[in-house]
Amino acid sequence: MSRPGLLERRTGWIPFALLMCAMLLSFWPRTAAAAAGDEGRQAAAHAPRSEAVIAPDKDGTYGTDPGTLSGELAESQTEELSLGQIEQFWNKLKNDYGGFFPEGEAPTLRELMFPKDGEGWSVKDVLLALARFFLHEVLYSGKLIVTIVLLAIFTMLLETMQSAFERQAVSQVAYAIAYMVLLIIAVNSFRTGAGYAADAIAGMVQFMLAMVPLLLTLLASTGGVTTVAVLHPVIVFMVHSIGTVIHLVVFPLLFFSAVLHLASTVSERFKVTQLANLLRTASVGLLGAMLTLFLGVLSIQGATGAIADGVALRTAKFVTGNFVPVVGRMFSDAADTVLSASLLVKNAVGLAGVVILIFLCAFPAVKILTLALIYRLSAAVLQPLGDTPIVQCLQVIGKTLVYVFAALASVGLMFFLAVTIVLTAGNASILMR
């Protein structure tokens, strides 16, 4: 065999050996990293729970909660948010009703968003505060019920003793004067209750207009851009429309219905109860239609936007993690952490907003229910003395105040569900990824 052929045969294995070495070297870092990761996971699994951590905290100690990183990011993001308008509503509620809560004070807005262990509110505390406020309103309105009952008894005595006077015209005039005074008190009470409801609805509308932009901004930070684009004009339009319709249409219809019912109790010949019932039915029907339309539109739009955002987030995560070399998976995991923190902030702001909405609605609603209870109780006490027009008048005012309460509760329910739909849409888009 020639010398070149022999040399070629002896050195032909060198390229193959170099190729194998290169392949081994290429796999070596990955194997080392995997081994290090396996060792770390095994150590964390065999170690006590208080030592299974990722990184030390700022003070050099190690945390025990695996979700501490997202929680710290959420609190740091919250400190940079502009919560001035929302905090104004909360401070006003604390000044007006904070004394009815246990220990005579309510937490700050930050504590409401991120309650510490043992410092959060319970449903029992809220119900206890509402019960205290109800008793306060009953005692405060005690003078009203005493005035109504005494005046009603006086008018009944005048009506009974009309035949004892020689001049019945004098007793009729006295009865008419007393009855008109009672009507004026009843109408003023209705206007007071309607004023409570109108102020509460105006406050809820202003609060929604202050909170919705912040909530939608946080929703966009979690990737819900499509949901924000769809819901923002719908929510703003519907909130304005509901407040305007309730104030300019529903409450006037209820007021005219009450006035017509009262006018029907004055005269025995001319009755307009059917027209009064028609106005009341129209107001209730309009309220129900707005509730159905509002919730239907928000639910459909929110679900559609959540699906689109979920698909977009899932696609972006897949593309980033699989097609971006070296740092793609790391970037995807970091983005997940940031999105989780933004989700916590959004949910915390939304929870605080829901609590403020409930209080903005609940305390005025208790006032209205107290007035309605006073008039219904007065009618029940006076009915054994005779089924006179006065008893009917008290029943009308009490029933109409219940409808005012229903209107306020419906608006509060609509706004509560609107915030819930926004929060659910953001959570659904995150879960779909």
ZAMARGU-4260 file (C-alpha; in steps of 0.2 Angstrom, whole numbers, plus 5000, padded with zeros to 4 digits):
<rodrens>
0) 5000/5000/5000 | 5007/5017/4996 | 5012/5029/5009 | 4999/5043/5005 | 4985/5030/5006
5) 4991/5024/5023 | 4993/5041/5030 | 4975/5046/5024 | 4968/5030/5032 | 4977/5034/5049
10) 4972/5052/5050 | 4954/5050/5043 | 4947/5047/5061 | 4953/5064/5067 | 4938/5075/5060
15) 4926/5062/5067 | 4934/5064/5084 | 4934/5083/5083 | 4915/5082/5079 | 4911/5071/5094
20) 4921/5083/5105 | 4912/5098/5099 | 4895/5089/5102 | 4900/5084/5120 | 4906/5102/5123
25) 4890/5109/5117 | 4880/5098/5128 | 4891/5101/5143 | 4884/5118/5150 | 4866/5112/5148
30) 4870/5096/5158 | 4878/5106/5171 | 4864/5119/5173 | 4851/5105/5173 | 4861/5096/5187
35) 4863/5112/5197 | 4844/5114/5195 | 4840/5097/5200 | 4851/5098/5216 | 4843/5115/5220
40) 4826/5107/5218 | 4831/5092/5229 | 4838/5103/5242 | 4822/5114/5243 | 4811/5098/5244
45) 4821/5090/5258 | 4824/5107/5267 | 4811/5114/5280 | 4798/5125/5272 | 4805/5141/5280
50) 4821/5138/5271 | 4814/5134/5254 | 4817/5151/5246 | 4823/5159/5230 | 4832/5175/5236
55) 4834/5185/5252 | 4823/5200/5256 | 4829/5218/5257 | 4834/5216/5275 | 4845/5201/5272
60) 4832/5188/5279 | 4824/5175/5269 | 4805/5175/5266 | 4794/5160/5268 | 4780/5164/5256
65) 4783/5158/5238 | 4772/5172/5231 | 4782/5186/5241 | 4790/5192/5225 | 4774/5196/5216
70) 4767/5203/5232 | 4782/5215/5234 | 4781/5220/5216 | 4762/5224/5218 | 4764/5234/5234
75) 4779/5244/5225 | 4768/5247/5210 | 4753/5253/5221 | 4765/5266/5229 | 4768/5274/5212
80) 4749/5274/5207 | 4739/5290/5208 | 4725/5286/5220 | 4721/5304/5226 | 4703/5304/5219
85) 4699/5287/5226 | 4707/5291/5243 | 4696/5307/5244 | 4680/5296/5243 | 4687/5284/5256
90) 4692/5298/5268 | 4675/5306/5266 | 4667/5289/5271 | 4678/5287/5286 | 4674/5305/5292
95) 4655/5302/5290 | 4653/5284/5295 | 4670/5278/5303 | 4663/5280/5320 | 4650/5266/5318
100) 4664/5253/5314 | 4672/5242/5328 | 4685/5252/5338 | 4678/5268/5331 | 4690/5269/5316
105) 4692/5262/5298 | 4708/5257/5290 | 4717/5268/5277 | 4715/5265/5259 | 4732/5256/5258
110) 4727/5244/5272 | 4711/5241/5263 | 4720/5236/5248 | 4733/5225/5256 | 4727/5220/5273
115) 4739/5213/5285 | 4737/5197/5296 | 4723/5201/5309 | 4719/5218/5302 | 4707/5215/5289
120) 4688/5217/5290 | 4676/5204/5291 | 4658/5203/5285 | 4652/5203/5304 | 4661/5220/5306
125) 4652/5228/5291 | 4635/5221/5296 | 4638/5227/5314 | 4642/5244/5308 | 4626/5245/5297
130) 4616/5239/5312 | 4623/5253/5323 | 4620/5265/5310 | 4602/5259/5308 | 4599/5261/5327
135) 4606/5278/5326 | 4594/5283/5312 | 4579/5276/5321 | 4584/5285/5337 | 4587/5301/5327
140) 4570/5299/5318 | 4561/5296/5334 | 4554/5313/5334 | 4547/5311/5317 | 4537/5296/5321
145) 4530/5304/5337 | 4525/5319/5328 | 4516/5309/5314 | 4507/5298/5327 | 4501/5313/5338
150) 4496/5323/5323 | 4487/5309/5315 | 4478/5305/5332 | 4473/5323/5333 | 4465/5324/5316
155) 4456/5308/5319 | 4449/5315/5335 | 4443/5331/5325 | 4435/5320/5312 | 4426/5310/5325
160) 4420/5325/5335 | 4414/5335/5320 | 4396/5331/5324 | 4398/5337/5342 | 4401/5355/5336
165) 4387/5367/5331 | 4397/5373/5317 | 4404/5359/5308 | 4413/5370/5296 | 4425/5375/5310
170) 4430/5357/5314 | 4431/5353/5295 | 4443/5368/5293 | 4454/5362/5308 | 4454/5344/5301
175) 4459/5351/5284 | 4473/5361/5292 | 4480/5346/5302 | 4478/5335/5287 | 4488/5347/5276
180) 4502/5348/5289 | 4503/5329/5289 | 4504/5329/5270 | 4518/5342/5270 | 4528/5332/5283
185) 4525/5316/5272 | 4530/5325/5256 | 4546/5333/5264 | 4551/5316/5271 | 4549/5308/5253
190) 4559/5322/5246 | 4572/5319/5260 | 4573/5301/5255 | 4574/5305/5237 | 4588/5317/5240
195) 4598/5304/5250 | 4596/5292/5235 | 4600/5306/5222 | 4616/5311/5232 | 4621/5293/5234
200) 4619/5289/5215 | 4629/5305/5211 | 4643/5300/5222 | 4643/5283/5215 | 4644/5290/5197
205) 4658/5302/5201 | 4667/5287/5210 | 4665/5276/5195 | 4671/5290/5183 | 4687/5292/5195
210) 4690/5273/5197 | 4686/5266/5179 | 4701/5275/5170 | 4713/5268/5184 | 4706/5251/5184
215) 4706/5250/5165 | 4724/5256/5164 | 4729/5242/5176 | 4719/5230/5165 | 4729/5236/5150
220) 4745/5233/5160 | 4741/5215/5162 | 4739/5213/5143 | 4720/5216/5142 | 4722/5230/5128
225) 4707/5224/5118 | 4696/5223/5133 | 4700/5241/5138 | 4697/5247/5120 | 4680/5238/5121
230) 4674/5242/5139 | 4680/5260/5141 | 4668/5269/5130 | 4654/5257/5135 | 4656/5259/5154
235) 4658/5278/5153 | 4643/5280/5142 | 4632/5268/5153 | 4637/5276/5169 | 4633/5294/5163
240) 4617/5288/5155 | 4611/5278/5171 | 4614/5293/5182 | 4605/5305/5171 | 4590/5294/5168
245) 4588/5290/5186 | 4589/5308/5192 | 4579/5315/5178 | 4566/5302/5174 | 4564/5288/5187
250) 4564/5299/5203 | 4552/5312/5195 | 4540/5298/5190 | 4540/5291/5208 | 4537/5308/5215
255) 4522/5312/5204 | 4516/5295/5207 | 4516/5298/5226 | 4508/5315/5224 | 4494/5308/5214
260) 4491/5294/5227 | 4491/5308/5240 | 4479/5318/5230 | 4467/5303/5228 | 4467/5301/5247
265) 4461/5319/5249 | 4446/5318/5238 | 4433/5305/5238 | 4425/5309/5221 | 4441/5312/5210
270) 4453/5297/5210 | 4469/5296/5200 | 4476/5281/5207 | 4477/5272/5190 | 4488/5286/5183
275) 4499/5285/5198 | 4501/5266/5197 | 4505/5269/5178 | 4519/5281/5182 | 4526/5269/5196
280) 4525/5255/5184 | 4534/5265/5171 | 4548/5270/5183 | 4551/5252/5188 | 4550/5245/5171
285) 4563/5258/5165 | 4574/5253/5179 | 4573/5235/5175 | 4577/5238/5157 | 4592/5248/5161
290) 4598/5235/5173 | 4596/5221/5159 | 4604/5232/5145 | 4619/5237/5156 | 4623/5220/5162
295) 4620/5212/5145 | 4631/5224/5136 | 4645/5223/5148 | 4645/5204/5150 | 4646/5202/5131
300) 4659/5215/5128 | 4670/5209/5142 | 4669/5191/5137 | 4674/5195/5119 | 4689/5206/5124
305) 4695/5193/5137 | 4695/5180/5124 | 4705/5190/5112 | 4717/5196/5125 | 4720/5178/5131
310) 4724/5172/5114 | 4736/5186/5111 | 4745/5184/5127 | 4746/5165/5124 | 4753/5168/5107
315) 4766/5181/5113 | 4772/5169/5127 | 4774/5155/5115 | 4783/5165/5102 | 4795/5173/5115
320) 4799/5157/5124 | 4802/5146/5108 | 4808/5157/5095 | 4819/5170/5104 | 4836/5161/5107
325) 4845/5160/5124 | 4835/5173/5133 | 4817/5169/5127 | 4812/5158/5141 | 4820/5169/5154
330) 4811/5184/5147 | 4794/5175/5146 | 4796/5170/5165 | 4800/5188/5170 | 4785/5194/5160
335) 4774/5182/5169 | 4780/5189/5186 | 4777/5207/5181 | 4760/5202/5174 | 4756/5193/5190
340) 4761/5208/5201 | 4750/5219/5189 | 4736/5207/5191 | 4737/5208/5210 | 4737/5227/5210
345) 4722/5228/5198 | 4713/5216/5210 | 4718/5226/5225 | 4712/5242/5218 | 4696/5233/5211
350) 4692/5226/5229 | 4695/5243/5237 | 4683/5250/5224 | 4670/5237/5227 | 4671/5241/5246
355) 4669/5260/5243 | 4654/5257/5231 | 4645/5246/5244 | 4648/5259/5258 | 4642/5273/5246
360) 4626/5264/5243 | 4623/5255/5259 | 4623/5269/5272 | 4610/5280/5262 | 4600/5265/5258
365) 4599/5262/5277 | 4593/5280/5279 | 4579/5277/5266 | 4574/5261/5274 | 4573/5269/5291
370) 4561/5282/5284 | 4550/5269/5275 | 4550/5259/5291 | 4544/5274/5301 | 4529/5277/5289
375) 4524/5259/5288 | 4525/5257/5306 | 4515/5273/5309 | 4502/5267/5297 | 4501/5250/5306
380) 4499/5258/5323 | 4485/5270/5317 | 4475/5258/5307 | 4466/5251/5322 | 4459/5268/5326
385) 4451/5269/5309 | 4455/5266/5291 | 4456/5285/5287 | 4464/5294/5273 | 4479/5298/5285
390) 4483/5279/5286 | 4482/5278/5267 | 4494/5293/5265 | 4506/5285/5277 | 4506/5269/5267
395) 4508/5278/5251 | 4524/5287/5257 | 4531/5271/5265 | 4528/5261/5249 | 4536/5275/5238
400) 4551/5276/5249 | 4553/5257/5246 | 4553/5260/5227 | 4566/5274/5230 | 4577/5262/5240
405) 4575/5249/5226 | 4581/5262/5213 | 4596/5265/5223 | 4600/5247/5226 | 4598/5243/5208
410) 4611/5257/5203 | 4623/5250/5216 | 4621/5233/5210 | 4624/5238/5192 | 4640/5247/5197
415) 4646/5233/5208 | 4644/5221/5194 | 4652/5232/5182 | 4668/5232/5192 | 4667/5214/5195
420) 4665/5211/5176 | 4681/5221/5173 | 4690/5211/5186 | 4684/5195/5179 | 4689/5200/5161
425) 4706/5203/5166 | 4708/5188/5176 | 4701/5177/5162 | 4713/5184/5150 | 4728/5180/5161
430) 4721/5162/5165 | 4720/5159/5146 | 4738/5162/5143
</rodrens>
